[in-house]
Amino acid sequence: MLSFTTTLDVAVGRGVEVFPYRWRDDGAAAYAAARDAVLAVGRLEARDLGGAAVSLSAAALLTRPSVDDLPRLVLPSPNGSSIAFGLADSGVEVVGACLRNASTVASWLAPRVAAGARLAVVAAGERWPDGSLRPAAEDLWGAGAVLSALRAQSGDAGWSPEAHAAAASFDAVADALGERVRECASGRELIEAGFAEDVEVAAAHDASHVVPVLRGDAFVAG
């Protein structure tokens, strides 16, 4: 949430078409070029380049004076992008949610759930250096924020215990959300690396009214 879905929300909110990409590998540049898109780089790489490059820094994208030169963006992500494609390959509709757009996404989902649609909310987590899964509290809170808002609109009949637990986890920190996001492991890492503004942007609950929906290969405003 502190990287992929928050940056996705900001980009789509500014009218940018976002192409998720599983890995930042040798094929990423060609993938971006084939779509006439800009390839996002890592935060540290962008800083080394003097801030000229687009990165996974949501704060930099949010404060960018103009996105006229950025109609399309490729966002490499070993978790967010991989999960999005994995879900899309199974034939389901994929929506990008985070703390910033949680209630708006819930409002978009509510009538679909009421009509009988089944919903899976995925807290993506991160990766340890060896590639193994690293649970991330902030991703659980982001998932829980969507579920908490959805429960307020349409109830929680038929929810799994895991869904109840995610909503409860968000409710438990909602009154001190900014502080908790800053204090979690991923938040501390970003702050120590000099990206405190990214943490603040990610923790801005319901600051956005955008629903990024994966249409084909790209996320667009739904």
TAZI-V576670 format. One record per backbone hydrogen bond with DSSP energy under -1.0 kcal/mol. NH is the residue of the N-H (numbers start at 1). CO is the residue of the C=O. If there is no record, write none. Layout:
nh=NH co=CO
nh=NH co=CO
This chain:
nh=7 co=3
nh=8 co=4
nh=9 co=5
nh=10 co=6
nh=11 co=7
nh=12 co=8
nh=13 co=9
nh=14 co=10
nh=15 co=12
nh=16 co=11
nh=17 co=71
nh=18 co=219
nh=19 co=73
nh=21 co=75
nh=25 co=23
nh=28 co=25
nh=31 co=27
nh=32 co=28
nh=33 co=29
nh=34 co=30
nh=36 co=33
nh=37 co=32
nh=38 co=72
nh=40 co=74
nh=41 co=54
nh=46 co=42
nh=47 co=43
nh=48 co=44
nh=49 co=45
nh=50 co=47
nh=51 co=46
nh=56 co=41
nh=61 co=57
nh=62 co=58
nh=63 co=59
nh=70 co=67
nh=73 co=17
nh=74 co=38
nh=75 co=19
nh=77 co=21
nh=83 co=79
nh=84 co=80
nh=85 co=81
nh=86 co=82
nh=87 co=83
nh=88 co=84
nh=89 co=85
nh=91 co=88
nh=92 co=87
nh=96 co=212
nh=105 co=101
nh=106 co=102
nh=107 co=103
nh=108 co=104
nh=109 co=105
nh=110 co=106
nh=113 co=109
nh=114 co=110
nh=115 co=111
nh=116 co=113
nh=117 co=112
nh=126 co=134
nh=128 co=132
nh=131 co=128
nh=134 co=126
nh=140 co=136
nh=141 co=137
nh=142 co=138
nh=143 co=139
nh=144 co=140
nh=145 co=141
nh=146 co=142
nh=147 co=143
nh=148 co=144
nh=149 co=145
nh=150 co=146
nh=151 co=147
nh=152 co=148
nh=153 co=149
nh=154 co=150
nh=155 co=151
nh=159 co=156
nh=164 co=160
nh=165 co=161
nh=166 co=162
nh=167 co=163
nh=168 co=164
nh=169 co=165
nh=170 co=166
nh=171 co=167
nh=172 co=168
nh=173 co=170
nh=174 co=170
nh=176 co=173
nh=180 co=176
nh=181 co=177
nh=182 co=178
nh=183 co=179
nh=184 co=180
nh=188 co=184
nh=189 co=185
nh=190 co=186
nh=191 co=187
nh=192 co=188
nh=193 co=189
nh=194 co=191
nh=195 co=190
nh=199 co=195
nh=200 co=196
nh=201 co=197
nh=202 co=198
nh=203 co=199
nh=204 co=201
nh=205 co=203
nh=206 co=99
nh=207 co=204
nh=208 co=100
nh=213 co=220
nh=214 co=94
nh=215 co=218
nh=218 co=215
nh=219 co=18
nh=220 co=213
nh=222 co=211
